[in-house]
Amino acid sequence: MAITHYQTVFPFEEFNARRNKVYDEIGTSVAVLQGASATGAFDLFRQTNEFHYLCGVEVPHAYLRLDGNNRSTTLYLPQRDLKQERSEGPQLNSSDPESAVRVTGVDSVKTLEELGPDLLNATCIYTPMAPAEGREACRDTLLHALHLRDSDPWDRRPSTEKLFQNKLQAICSNATFCDLSPILDQLRLIKSPREIALMRTAGELTASAVIDAMKLTRPGLVEFELAAIADYRFLRSGARGPGYRPIVASGANVWNAHYYRNQSTLRDGDLILMDYAPDCDCYTSDIGRMWPVNARYSPLQRELYGFVVEYHKVLLDTIRPGVMVSQLAHEAAEAIRPKWSSWSWSKPVYRDAAKAMIESEVAFTHPVGMAVHDVGSYRSEPLKQGLVFALDPQLWVTDEQIYIRVEDTVVITETGVESLTRRAPLELDTVESLVGSLSNAPHL
């Protein structure tokens, strides 16, 4: 059987190394993971991040058992479905375990029905209890969705993770259950060289899409058209689609930091905020750039966005491994303070907003990886090489509903920091030279 639907980015050694770290954490216990289910839609299947992280298998209704006692991994797959295979092509299945083992590098492959008996003697079972991230999803968005469901008196269904745990407890009534999510969160926080290489590709593609959007901007377009330009770049370059829904906010829409409707017409004088990145083999990026629809920053736009860009550059020069976020934020604030003092502020409220920004740690936001708001936390200890996060200084002027930010995805290196999205220009004059430079393209 020719297997064509399996990841080729990471070798067996990468997944083995990840699973070995799990074995180290769980001791002689067993870990069990449930993969994503089929959606029933004509969509491209997207595996959950935790499942993909440990084996790379992109098959619906798959399960994984990691036996800490003998440090072996068993993959449980549906049996071969000839009707589906004729319609959609072959996929990994338990009817041909030898092929599945050869492709994935796991120790054995079994049917779904064999999972239960294989767990009967387990005394301690680790399973993820946090919501599983799928397509365009993050832990924080999924938790909010669960909150909405629990608040709905007509719904209140238990989560998929809770249902799976209940089934495991019914089979293994004498076993102790532990949460695997914190272990995987910590492992996913620090990226391997191969992960960083993949995220570098995602970052370059993200930046290229933003540049394309800048070049094709003109008054009269609708926000979603800039998102469509990015979609074209993503798909043409081999991405699976978006890593999250596009933010293309113009004018007053910028005030809503996660604006997504993208239905307003671009107007002369408006400022655009674009934040959009692809899904590249289950890894994504993050970015934030602001540019004028008419290719000329107004004096106020230069004043505010220009200062945030200057602060962003200072942060990039300051960040390095082995130092706490609080110390880096303090150093960056001291470095930018002379420029803040001499900046030509047109209103005291703008000066105060900039002061609040540089005296906070707001620029150090969420990790980035398989999800745009990736799992794990990095603020409680010195920054480590391989950490990837969004550097995102943000300025708010609440009374005037002004929101300004500039964002890059960065990785901590051996000596400093690398911006994975640096190809998208920061300098305002460079941005102005790009905006609208291809606005007469025939397809627009």
N, C-alpha and C positions, 0 to 999 in steps of 0.2 A: 504494500500500500504506500503510495506517495503522500507523505505528510507535508503540506504546504502552510498550514495555519499554526505556526509556532514561532516564538520570538527568536531572533538570531543575533541580538545585540550583545547579550551576556553569555559567556561560556559556562559550562557545568561548574567550573571551579568557583565562579562568583557565587552561584546559589549554594554550593556546598559550604563555602566560607560563612555565608549568612546563617545557614542551618546549624553549623557547628557552634556559632555564637549562641543560638537558641538552646542547643543541648547544654552548653556551659551554664546557662541560667536556670534551666528546669531540672537539672540533675537527672535522677532516674525516673522522673515523671513522664507523662505523655502530653503532647500538644496536638490539638485537632483544630483544623481550620476548614470553614465552609466557603467555597467559592461563590461567585455570582450565579444567579439563576438566569434562565432565558427570559427575555422581556415580553416575548410574544409580538414584538414589532419587527418591521423590516428594517432593522438597524444593524450597525456593526457592533458585534459583541465586544464589551469592554470588561475585563476582569477587575475584581477588586484589588486595591493596592497591596494590602497585606498578603493576599494569596499570591499575587504576581511576584511580590518581593521575594518569596521563599522558593518559588519553582518556575515562574515564567509561563505557566500553562494558561492558555486562552481558550478554555472549553467551559461552557455552562454546566452547572450541576456537578462540579468536581469537588473532591474533598482531599485533605492532606493530613496524614498522621505522622508525627515525629516522635519516635520512641527513644526517650533519653536513656533507657537501660542499655540498648545495644547501638545507639546513635545511628539509627536507620530511618529512612523516609519511605512511606508507602503512599502512592497516589491512587485514589479511587475515582474511576471514571464510568460514565454511562456505557452501556454496550452499543455495539455498532447499529446504526439506524440506516438501513439501505435506502429507504424512501428519501430521507433527508439528504443522504450522501449523493443520490442521483440528482437532487435539486440544487444542492449548495456545494458539493464537493466533499472529499473525505476530511475527517478530523480525528484527533486522538480519541481512542476508545479502549475499553477493557477487553474487547473481543480479540484484539491483537496486542497483548501486553508487551511482547518483545519489541515491537516497533515503538511503543510509547516509552519504554525504558530507554531504548537507544536514543530517542530524540531528546528526552528530558533529563536523563542522567540520574533519576531517582533510583532507589534500590529495588522497588517492586511496584507493580501495577495490579490492582484488583478491581472487582466489581463494587458498585455502591452497596450491594446487599452484604458484603463481607466486612464493612466497617463496624457494624454493631458487635458481632462476635469478637472482632479483634480488640475491642475495648473492654470486654467483660472483666478482665483481671486487673484493669487499671485502678490504682488506689488514689492517684492524684492526677487530675486532668486540667491542663491549661487550654483555654480557648479565648479568642478575642471577645471582649464584652463591650467595647466601643463600637459605634456604628461603622460599617464597612464603607470605605470611599469607593465610588464608582466613577462613571463618566461625569466630568465637570463638577464633582462633588468634593467637599472638604469636611473635616470633622466638625468644624463650627457650624457650617450650614446644615449638616445632617442633624446635629443636636437641636438646632432651632426647629427643624422640621418635626422632630420627635416632640418637642415642646408644643408645637401647634396641634399635633395629633392628639396629645394627651389633654389639651385644652378643649378639644372638640367632643362634646357629649355624645355625638353620633358616630364617633370613630373609636379612638382609644385602643387601637389594636396594639398588641405587644410587638416589639421590634423583632426583626429577623434574627438578630443575635440572641434575644431572650427566648424565642421559640426553639432555636437550635440547642441552647443550653438546657431548656426543659426536656427536650428529647434525650439529650445525653444523660441527664439526671435520672430519667425514667429507666434507662438501660443500665446505668452504673450507679445504682442507688447508694452504694456504700463508698463511693469515691468522693474525695474532696475536690472542689472546683476553684481554680485560680484564674485571674485575668491575665491573658497573654498580651493584651494591647500595650501596657507600659513597657514591656520588654521590647516589643517590635518598634514602638515609638522611639526609644532610645537608640536602637540600632539604625533606624532610618534617618536619624538626625545628622549623623556624620556620613558624608558620601564617599564612596570609593573612587579611585581614579577613573574607572570606567563610567561610573555614574556622572562624574563631573564632566567627562568628555561628552556624554550624551546631553547633559544640561547646557554645555557650551554651544552645542549645535542648536538646541532649542532657543537659547538666548540670542544667537546670531539671527535665527529665523524671525524671532520676535522683533528684533531691532529692524530687520529688513522690511517687515510688514509695516511698521510705523513710518519708516522712510517713504515707502510706497504711498501710504496714506497722505503724508505731508505733500508729496509731489503732486498728487492729484486733487488736492483740496481746492475748492473755489466756492464762492457764494452761490447759493441755489441748490447745492447738493443736499441730500438728506443724510443724517448721521449714519444710518445703517449702510449707506453706500461705502463709507470708509471701512466699516467692518467687513463688507463683502470683498473689498480690495485685499484686506488681510487674509480672509478665507482663501482667496485664490492663491496667494503666496504660500499659505500653509499647505494646502492640498497639493499644489504643483511641486512642492519640495518634499513630499512624501509623508507629511504629518497625518495623523488619524483624524484631524479636525481640531476644534478648540479645546484648550485646557480648562476653560471656564467661559462664561458668557461675556460678550464684549461690552466694555464701557467706552462709549463714544459720546461724550457729553459736551454740548456747546452752550454758550451763553449761561442763562440761569440754571440750566440742568447740572452744571458743574458742582453746585452746592450739595447735591445728593451724591455722596462719595462713591456709592455703588449703583449709580443710575444705569439702567439697562434697556430702557424702552427704545432708544435710538431712533425716534420718529420725527425729530425736529429738523427744520431746514436750517442750513448753515447761513448765517447772516454776516454781512460786512461789519467788521468791528468786534465780532464775537471771538472768544478764546475757546479752543477745543482742548479737552482732556481725553486722551486715548490710553486705555489700559486693556491689553488683549494679548494672549499668547497661545501657542499651539500645544497639542498633546503629541509628543514625540516618543513613541514606544513606552507610554505610561509615565513619562516625565514631562514637566512643563517649565514655564518661566514666569516672570512677572515684570511689568514695566509701567512707567507713567511719564508721559510727555505732554506738554501743553504748547500749542502754537496758534497764531492768529489766522483767522479765515482769510483775511485780505493780505497776508504775507508781511504785515508790518505790526510789530508789537506797539500798542499805544504807550504813552508815557507811564500810565498806571500799571499796565501789564509788565513793562520793563522793570518798574520799581519793585513790584512784588515777586513776580516769577524770577526776575534776574537775581534778586537776593537769595531766594531759595536755591537756585542753581549754584550760586557761589558757596553757600553753606554745604550743599551736597558735595561739591568738589573738595572742600576742606575735610569732610567726613571720609571721603575716599583716600585722602592723604594720611589720615590719622589712624584708621582701623588696622589692627595687626593681631596676630595670635598671642595668647598668653595673658591677655588683659581683660578685665571686667568691662561690661558695657557701661557701667556708671562712670568708670575712669575715662573711657574713650569719649563719652558724651561731654564730660567736663573739659577734657583737652580740646575737643573741637570747639566748644563754646568759647574758651579762652582764645583760641586761634582766630575765630571769626569776629570776636568782640570789637577790635579796632575798626574793621570794615563796617560793622553794624553802627558804631558810633558816628562814623563819617558819611554814612549812606544818606542820600538826599531823600528823606522821608517827607511826603507831602502832607501827612496827617499824623498826629501823635498816636492814634489808634493803630496805624500800620506799624509804627516803630514798636509799640507795645506787643503787638501780635508776633513780630519777628523775635523780640526778646523772649517771649514765652516759648517760642519754638526752640531756640538755641539753648535755653536753660532746662529743657526737658530731654527725655530719652525717646521721644516720639519717633525719631528716624529709624530706630532699631525695632523693626516690626516682626513679622512672622517668618518662620523657616519656609523655604520653597523646595519642592522636590517632586514626588509623585502627585502631590496635590499642590495647588497654588498657595493655599494656607496649610502648609505641611505640618505634620505632627512633631511633637517634642518641644522642649523649652531650652533656651540657651543663655538665659539671663543670670542664672544662679551660680555660674562658674566662669572662669576665663575662657575666651573664645578659642576654639580648637580648629586646627587645620582640617579642611574638608567640610566645615559647616557652610551651608548655603542659606542665605536669607535675603529678604527684601529690604533694601536701604531706601527709606521713604520719608524724608523730611516733609512736614506738612504745616501749613500756616492757615489759621482761621481768623477771619474778621466777622464775628457773629452778627453784629448790628447791621452790617451791609451784606450779609450772606455771601462773603467771598471765601473761596477755598482754593488754595494753591498748593501744588505738590509736584515733586519730580522723583521718580522711582527707578531703581535698577536692581537686578538680581545679582548678588555678589557672592563670591566664595572666598573663604579664608585660606590663604596660601601659607607656605612655610615662613614667609617674611612679611606679608602684608595682606592685601586683598585684591582680587581680580573682579572687575565688572564683566559679567557674562553678556550684558546687553549694551555694552559701551558703544557699539556701532551707531546706535541712534544718537544723533548729536545733542549735546547740552548747550553749547554756545548759541546765544540768541541770534547773532548775525548769521551764523551758519544755517540755523533753522530758517530764517527769513529767506535765504537764498534758495532753499529747497521748496518752500511752500508755493504751490501753484505752478511749479516749473514744467509740469506735464499736464496742466489742467485742460488743455485742448485735445487730449487723447480721444480718438474717435469712439472708443467703447463707452465713454461717459457722455 
